[in-house]
Amino acid sequence: MMSSLFTFILVLQALVAAAMIGVILMQKSEGGGLGVGGSPGGMLSARGAADFMTRATTILACLFVGLSIVLAAMASVGRTGSTIDTSLSKSAQTSGAAPTSSLTGPAQPVQAAPATAAPAPASDDPLAAAAAAATQEAASAPAEAPAKK
């Protein structure tokens, strides 16, 4: 029921938008924006405000904004909370590397792996090889102090 009503209002909004584009394009170009420097019969006069095209544009614009608000409210009603994808952190835990995200649980101390550690088994994770290489590189690189001149 809600889906068909949402679709109906969405189609109605598209028709209102098309009609508003047509009405705006059919209006006479006054030049000088809002009647500034124009004739007394410009957009700010009583005659210009009572014009059919101006009223039609105002009505269609209000309809468009109102339909947009209704569609936004309808779209937010059926939403549920999103879940966090933790597939990468699970594969890192199974390969023996310490998790670096605080979302997976309490912090664990990071221990340096020995330089002669065996490579982690191949997995379906495309980033597992890069993570293993980065861990191995960090463990084998000696800490060097910058030399002073």
C-alpha positions in Angstrom: 0.0 0.0 0.0 2.7 2.5 1.0 4.8 1.7 -2.0 2.0 2.4 -4.5 1.1 5.7 -2.7 4.8 6.7 -2.8 5.0 5.9 -6.5 1.8 7.9 -7.2 3.1 10.9 -5.3 6.5 10.6 -7.1 4.8 10.6 -10.5 2.6 13.5 -9.4 5.7 15.5 -8.4 7.3 14.8 -11.8 4.2 16.1 -13.5 4.2 19.2 -11.3 7.9 19.8 -12.1 7.3 19.5 -15.8 4.4 21.9 -15.7 6.4 24.3 -13.6 9.2 24.2 -16.2 6.8 24.8 -19.0 5.1 27.8 -17.2 8.5 29.4 -16.4 9.7 29.0 -20.0 6.4 30.6 -21.3 6.8 33.7 -19.2 7.8 36.9 -20.9 11.4 37.9 -20.2 11.2 41.3 -18.5 15.0 41.9 -18.2 16.4 43.8 -15.2 15.4 41.2 -12.6 12.3 41.8 -10.4 11.3 45.0 -12.2 14.5 46.9 -11.3 14.9 49.6 -13.9 12.0 48.3 -15.9 8.6 49.8 -16.8 6.0 50.6 -14.1 4.1 47.5 -15.4 6.9 45.3 -14.2 6.8 42.3 -11.8 6.5 44.3 -8.6 3.4 46.3 -9.7 -0.2 45.2 -9.0 -0.7 44.3 -12.7 2.4 42.1 -12.8 1.5 40.3 -9.5 -2.0 39.4 -10.7 -0.7 37.9 -13.9 -1.8 34.3 -14.6 1.6 33.0 -15.3 3.0 34.4 -12.0 0.2 32.8 -10.0 0.6 29.5 -11.8 4.3 29.5 -11.1 3.7 30.3 -7.4 1.1 27.5 -7.0 3.2 24.9 -8.9 6.3 25.8 -6.8 4.3 25.4 -3.5 3.0 22.1 -4.7 6.5 20.9 -5.6 7.9 21.9 -2.2 5.0 20.3 -0.4 5.3 17.1 -2.4 9.0 17.0 -1.7 8.4 17.2 2.0 5.7 14.5 1.9 8.0 12.2 -0.1 10.9 12.8 2.3 8.7 12.0 5.3 7.3 8.8 3.6 10.8 7.6 2.7 12.1 8.0 6.2 9.2 6.1 7.9 10.1 2.6 6.7 13.9 2.8 7.3 15.6 0.6 9.8 19.0 1.0 11.4 22.0 0.1 9.2 24.5 -2.5 10.2 28.3 -2.1 10.1 30.1 -4.5 7.8 32.8 -6.2 9.9 33.9 -8.7 7.3 37.4 -7.2 6.9 38.0 -7.2 10.7 37.0 -10.8 11.0 39.4 -11.9 8.3 42.2 -9.9 10.0 41.5 -11.7 13.3 41.6 -15.1 11.8 45.0 -14.5 10.1 46.6 -13.6 13.4 46.9 -9.9 13.1 45.7 -7.7 15.9 42.5 -5.7 15.1 43.0 -2.0 14.7 39.4 -0.9 14.9 37.7 0.0 18.2 34.4 -1.1 16.8 35.2 -4.8 17.1 35.8 -4.9 20.8 38.2 -3.9 23.6 41.6 -2.8 22.6 44.3 -5.5 22.5 48.0 -4.9 22.9 49.9 -5.0 19.6 52.8 -7.4 19.6 55.5 -7.3 17.0 55.7 -10.5 15.0 59.1 -12.1 14.6 60.9 -11.4 11.3 60.9 -15.0 10.4 57.1 -15.5 10.8 55.4 -17.8 8.3 53.1 -16.0 5.9 49.4 -16.1 6.7 47.3 -18.6 4.8 45.6 -17.4 1.6 42.0 -16.3 2.1 39.2 -14.8 0.0 39.9 -11.3 1.3 41.7 -9.2 -1.4 43.3 -7.0 1.3 44.8 -9.9 3.3 48.0 -10.0 1.3 48.5 -6.3 1.7 47.9 -6.4 5.4 50.3 -9.3 5.9 53.0 -7.5 3.9 52.5 -4.3 5.9 52.7 -6.2 9.2 55.8 -8.0 8.1 57.4 -4.7 6.8 56.6 -2.9 10.1 58.1 -5.7 12.2 61.4 -6.0 10.2 62.1 -2.2 9.8 64.5 -1.0 12.5 63.8 2.2 14.3 66.3 4.7 13.3 66.9 8.1 15.0 67.5 11.0 12.6 71.2 12.0 12.5 72.0 15.5 13.7 74.6 17.6 11.8 
